[in-house]
């Protein structure tokens, strides 16, 4: 989805979904549960997104470029193939501490 500026939430996602790519969905504040087979999660400039749901172990790429409002991160699977890109600077500690659930102090 591209430039769905007034989209605030998504419906439940198909269980067979492998790639979720959202760009410039400025009003989106949260995501529904992610399907277990999801491989790619690209969130570009979803500037109101404050938290991510549980991350499936199938995920290979997470891109959070421009998602500056994210304050809460879930535990992420410990797999060497998982690439996390565009992590906001205030969440670097989450990445450095083994990707365990984290809430940024406000």
N, CA, C and O of each residue as an XYZ file, in Angstrom:
424
protein
N       0.849     -1.172      0.000
C       0.000      0.000      0.000
C       0.892      1.232      0.000
O       1.882      1.294      0.730
N       0.540      2.194     -0.810
C       1.353      3.389     -0.961
C       0.508      4.634     -0.756
O      -0.526      4.796     -1.404
N       0.929      5.498      0.121
C       0.304      6.786      0.413
C      -1.184      6.700      0.749
O      -2.005      7.450      0.221
N      -1.506      5.764      1.642
C      -2.868      5.694      2.167
C      -2.877      6.573      3.413
O      -2.867      6.072      4.538
N      -2.897      7.875      3.204
C      -2.663      8.853      4.264
C      -3.664      8.813      5.401
O      -3.310      9.167      6.526
N      -4.902      8.397      5.159
C      -5.893      8.380      6.232
C      -6.131      6.980      6.795
O      -6.990      6.812      7.661
N      -5.411      5.995      6.337
C      -5.533      4.627      6.836
C      -5.015      4.557      8.268
O      -3.847      4.853      8.517
N      -5.873      4.167      9.214
C      -5.457      4.103     10.620
C      -5.196      2.679     11.088
O      -4.455      2.466     12.048
N      -5.799      1.703     10.418
C      -5.553      0.310     10.784
C      -5.809     -0.585      9.583
O      -6.465     -0.191      8.618
N      -5.282     -1.786      9.663
C      -5.464     -2.769      8.600
C      -6.427     -3.854      9.082
O      -6.528     -4.101     10.284
N      -7.130     -4.500      8.157
C      -7.959     -5.641      8.548
C      -7.047     -6.834      8.849
O      -5.839     -6.747      8.630
N      -7.592     -7.929      9.339
C      -6.761     -9.122      9.522
C      -6.086     -9.494      8.200
O      -6.687     -9.385      7.131
N      -4.852     -9.926      8.289
C      -4.069    -10.230      7.086
C      -4.250    -11.684      6.671
O      -4.451    -12.550      7.523
N      -4.182    -11.963      5.360
C      -4.313    -13.347      4.886
C      -3.193    -14.218      5.466
O      -2.050    -13.774      5.576
N      -3.520    -15.434      5.830
C      -2.543    -16.345      6.413
C      -1.423    -16.708      5.441
O      -0.344    -17.121      5.867
N      -1.670    -16.558      4.147
C      -0.674    -16.917      3.132
C       0.218    -15.747      2.727
O       1.099    -15.907      1.882
N       0.002    -14.575      3.318
C       0.776    -13.385      2.975
C       2.259    -13.591      3.291
O       2.607    -14.011      4.395
N       3.131    -13.295      2.321
C       4.577    -13.440      2.521
C       5.295    -12.105      2.592
O       6.359    -12.012      3.203
N       4.732    -11.060      1.973
C       5.346     -9.731      1.987
C       4.281     -8.694      2.331
O       3.202     -8.671      1.739
N       4.605     -7.839      3.295
C       3.741     -6.710      3.634
C       4.576     -5.458      3.471
O       5.555     -5.253      4.189
N       4.182     -4.620      2.517
C       4.914     -3.400      2.220
C       3.962     -2.211      2.325
O       3.004     -2.092      1.560
N       4.246     -1.340      3.285
C       3.431     -0.152      3.512
C       4.334      1.071      3.418
O       5.382      1.129      4.062
N       3.929      2.032      2.625
C       4.743      3.226      2.440
C       3.896      4.477      2.598
O       2.870      4.637      1.937
N       4.336      5.351      3.473
C       3.692      6.640      3.700
C       2.229      6.524      4.127
O       1.373      7.295      3.693
N       1.971      5.551      4.978
C       0.651      5.414      5.593
C       0.737      6.181      6.907
O       0.853      5.589      7.981
N       0.679      7.504      6.807
C       0.989      8.408      7.898
C       0.101      8.255      9.127
O       0.565      8.529     10.234
N      -1.140      7.834      8.989
C      -2.060      7.749     10.126
C      -2.102      6.361     10.767
O      -2.759      6.184     11.792
N      -1.433      5.400     10.200
C      -1.433      4.027     10.711
C      -0.733      3.982     12.070
O       0.437      4.349     12.179
N      -1.446      3.533     13.102
C      -0.870      3.527     14.448
C      -0.445      2.144     14.926
O       0.436      2.028     15.778
N      -1.060      1.098     14.388
C      -0.656     -0.255     14.762
C      -0.959     -1.229     13.637
O      -1.639     -0.892     12.669
N      -0.448     -2.430     13.780
C      -0.639     -3.472     12.777
C      -1.413     -4.622     13.402
O      -1.347     -4.835     14.613
N      -2.154     -5.371     12.572
C      -2.816     -6.565     13.099
C      -1.768     -7.658     13.324
O      -0.587     -7.460     13.041
N      -2.196     -8.777     13.818
C      -1.294     -9.913     13.991
C      -0.687    -10.284     12.629
O      -1.383    -10.325     11.614
N       0.597    -10.547     12.630
C       1.282    -10.896     11.380
C       1.195    -12.401     11.153
O       1.379    -13.181     12.087
N       0.912    -12.819      9.899
C       0.797    -14.254      9.623
C       2.131    -14.977      9.820
O       3.199    -14.400      9.613
N       2.055    -16.236     10.220
C       3.250    -17.021     10.517
C       4.182    -17.219      9.326
O       5.372    -17.460      9.525
N       3.684    -17.125      8.103
C       4.526    -17.316      6.921
C       5.141    -16.036      6.371
O       5.823    -16.077      5.346
N       4.916    -14.897      7.028
C       5.423    -13.620      6.525
C       6.948    -13.630      6.485
O       7.598    -14.003      7.461
N       7.521    -13.214      5.340
C       8.975    -13.207      5.166
C       9.547    -11.788      5.156
O      10.664    -11.564      5.623
N       8.776    -10.826      4.620
C       9.271     -9.457      4.471
C       8.247     -8.481      5.048
O       7.066     -8.529      4.705
N       8.716     -7.597      5.929
C       7.886     -6.541      6.498
C       8.594     -5.219      6.232
O       9.603     -4.905      6.864
N       8.054     -4.449      5.290
C       8.633     -3.155      4.925
C       7.660     -2.062      5.325
O       6.533     -2.006      4.834
N       8.103     -1.202      6.212
C       7.284     -0.097      6.696
C       8.075      1.174      6.475
O       8.987      1.479      7.244
N       7.743      1.914      5.443
C       8.483      3.126      5.099
C       7.652      4.362      5.426
O       6.581      4.571      4.855
N       8.149      5.164      6.337
C       7.518      6.423      6.733
C       6.076      6.249      7.215
O       5.198      7.051      6.895
N       5.854      5.197      7.981
C       4.580      5.039      8.681
C       4.786      5.776     10.000
O       5.036      5.161     11.036
N       4.680      7.082      9.946
C       5.161      7.973     10.994
C       4.357      7.957     12.290
O       4.826      8.483     13.299
N       3.164      7.373     12.295
C       2.359      7.297     13.519
C       2.383      5.908     14.147
O       1.793      5.698     15.206
N       3.048      4.976     13.516
C       3.123      3.608     14.029
C       3.906      3.609     15.344
O       5.057      4.045     15.383
N       3.277      3.117     16.423
C       3.913      3.196     17.737
C       4.449      1.865     18.250
O       5.285      1.849     19.152
N       3.981      0.745     17.689
C       4.436     -0.563     18.163
C       4.289     -1.601     17.059
O       3.505     -1.434     16.124
N       5.051     -2.661     17.187
C       4.932     -3.791     16.277
C       4.301     -4.962     17.019
O       4.525     -5.130     18.217
N       3.507     -5.779     16.311
C       2.948     -6.975     16.952
C       4.018     -8.066     17.060
O       5.184     -7.826     16.746
N       3.628     -9.242     17.496
C       4.531    -10.388     17.559
C       5.145    -10.611     16.181
O       4.462    -10.516     15.161
N       6.431    -10.905     16.163
C       7.152    -11.116     14.911
C       7.255    -12.617     14.640
O       7.784    -13.354     15.471
N       6.752    -13.084     13.479
C       6.829    -14.515     13.189
C       8.272    -14.963     12.921
O       9.093    -14.180     12.443
N       8.567    -16.209     13.228
C       9.928    -16.731     13.060
C      10.316    -16.862     11.589
O      11.497    -17.020     11.280
N       9.354    -16.801     10.686
C       9.636    -16.904      9.247
C      10.213    -15.610      8.671
O      10.741    -15.605      7.559
N      10.113    -14.516      9.427
C      10.517    -13.205      8.915
C      12.018    -13.154      8.613
O      12.843    -13.593      9.414
N      12.347    -12.613      7.449
C      13.741    -12.495      7.025
C      14.194    -11.047      6.947
O      15.376    -10.758      7.136
N      13.255    -10.119      6.668
C      13.595     -8.702      6.527
C      12.542     -7.855      7.246
O      11.339     -8.037      7.060
N      13.029     -6.926      8.071
C      12.178     -5.905      8.681
C      12.815     -4.566      8.345
O      13.979     -4.329      8.668
N      12.052     -3.687      7.693
C      12.554     -2.355      7.370
C      11.624     -1.334      8.000
O      10.437     -1.275      7.681
N      12.180     -0.527      8.903
C      11.394      0.469      9.639
C      11.816      1.891      9.285
O      11.670      2.797     10.106
N      12.322      2.095      8.108
C      12.838      3.407      7.696
C      11.776      4.493      7.819
O      10.710      4.405      7.210
N      12.075      5.512      8.609
C      11.174      6.644      8.752
C      10.031      6.428      9.725
O       9.143      7.275      9.823
N      10.030      5.307     10.451
C       8.978      5.033     11.444
C       9.453      5.567     12.794
O       9.813      4.795     13.682
N       9.452      6.879     12.940
C      10.061      7.540     14.088
C       9.275      7.419     15.389
O       9.840      7.618     16.464
N       7.986      7.098     15.315
C       7.155      7.074     16.522
C       7.186      5.736     17.256
O       6.641      5.637     18.356
N       7.794      4.726     16.695
C       7.804      3.410     17.339
C       8.457      3.506     18.712
O       9.587      3.972     18.853
N       7.718      3.055     19.714
C       8.195      3.083     21.094
C       8.332      1.689     21.693
O       9.078      1.496     22.652
N       7.616      0.717     21.133
C       7.633     -0.641     21.687
C       8.017     -1.640     20.606
O       7.496     -1.626     19.491
N       8.952     -2.506     20.983
C       9.397     -3.560     20.078
C       9.178     -4.907     20.749
O       9.438     -5.053     21.943
N       8.703     -5.892     19.996
C       8.489     -7.222     20.566
C       9.798     -8.017     20.572
O      10.799     -7.586     19.999
N       9.777     -9.172     21.220
C      10.883    -10.109     21.052
C      10.939    -10.467     19.582
O       9.906    -10.602     18.926
N      12.141    -10.620     19.068
C      12.293    -11.059     17.678
C      13.029    -12.375     17.662
O      13.883    -12.628     18.512
N      12.703    -13.212     16.703
C      13.361    -14.511     16.614
C      14.870    -14.356     16.514
O      15.371    -13.460     15.834
N      15.583    -15.231     17.192
C      17.042    -15.218     17.119
C      17.460    -16.083     15.948
O      17.705    -17.281     16.088
N      17.536    -15.459     14.810
C      17.974    -16.173     13.612
C      18.928    -15.274     12.853
O      18.645    -14.096     12.638
N      20.062    -15.831     12.447
C      21.076    -15.009     11.792
C      20.612    -14.394     10.476
O      21.155    -13.376     10.046
N      19.624    -14.994      9.839
C      19.173    -14.498      8.537
C      18.259    -13.279      8.649
O      17.951    -12.653      7.635
N      17.820    -12.930      9.858
C      16.902    -11.800     10.028
C      17.655    -10.483      9.908
O      18.576    -10.205     10.676
N      17.252     -9.680      8.936
C      17.860     -8.372      8.708
C      16.896     -7.290      9.172
O      15.762     -7.216      8.700
N      17.356     -6.444     10.108
C      16.546     -5.323     10.594
C      17.189     -4.046     10.076
O      18.336     -3.739     10.401
N      16.432     -3.300      9.261
C      16.956     -2.060      8.668
C      16.118     -0.872      9.107
O      14.943     -1.009      9.447
N      16.745      0.298      9.092
C      16.032      1.546      9.359
C      15.544      1.694     10.783
O      14.578      2.416     11.034
N      16.194      1.022     11.719
C      15.779      1.094     13.117
C      15.982      2.514     13.648
O      17.088      3.046     13.554
N      14.931      3.144     14.206
C      15.102      4.489     14.765
C      16.212      4.491     15.814
O      16.381      3.508     16.536
N      16.956      5.565     15.903
C      18.119      5.627     16.793
C      17.763      5.362     18.256
O      18.575      4.794     18.986
N      16.569      5.760     18.702
C      16.202      5.528     20.100
C      15.928      4.048     20.397
O      15.737      3.685     21.558
N      15.906      3.191     19.375
C      15.691      1.756     19.588
C      16.960      0.931     19.369
O      16.898     -0.299     19.355
N      18.084      1.575     19.201
C      19.343      0.841     19.012
C      19.623     -0.067     20.204
O      20.168     -1.157     20.032
N      19.253      0.370     21.424
C      19.483     -0.436     22.609
C      18.735     -1.768     22.518
O      19.241     -2.787     22.988
N      17.546     -1.776     21.926
C      16.781     -3.009     21.725
C      17.577     -3.980     20.873
O      17.654     -5.168     21.185
N      18.166     -3.480     19.801
C      18.941     -4.312     18.899
C      20.215     -4.833     19.586
O      20.598     -5.989     19.406
N      20.853     -3.977     20.361
C      22.108     -4.336     21.024
C      21.906     -5.320     22.168
O      22.832     -6.047     22.525
N      20.733     -5.353     22.737
C      20.456     -6.244     23.882
C      19.789     -7.548     23.461
O      19.117     -8.185     24.272
N      19.961     -7.941     22.244
C      19.464     -9.245     21.809
C      18.054     -9.278     21.274
O      17.473    -10.354     21.135
N      17.483     -8.115     20.969
C      16.147     -8.022     20.370
C      15.048     -8.597     21.263
O      14.136     -9.271     20.785
N      15.147     -8.324     22.553
C      14.114     -8.717     23.491
C      13.093     -7.591     23.588
O      13.404     -6.435     23.300
N      11.871     -7.935     23.998
C      10.811     -6.932     24.106
C      11.336     -5.684     24.824
O      12.062     -5.783     25.813
N      10.958     -4.519     24.313
C      11.509     -3.277     24.816
C      10.495     -2.155     24.646
O       9.824     -2.053     23.619
N      10.397     -1.321     25.667
C       9.595     -0.109     25.591
C      10.523      1.063     25.849
O      11.213      1.107     26.868
N      10.537      2.007     24.928
C      11.384      3.187     25.071
C      10.793      4.093     26.132
O       9.610      4.429     26.063
N      11.592      4.501     27.120
C      11.056      5.417     28.139
C      10.710      6.765     27.510
O      11.483      7.316     26.726
N       9.557      7.276     27.860
C       9.101      8.548     27.269
C       9.574      9.726     28.073
O       9.284     10.870     27.722
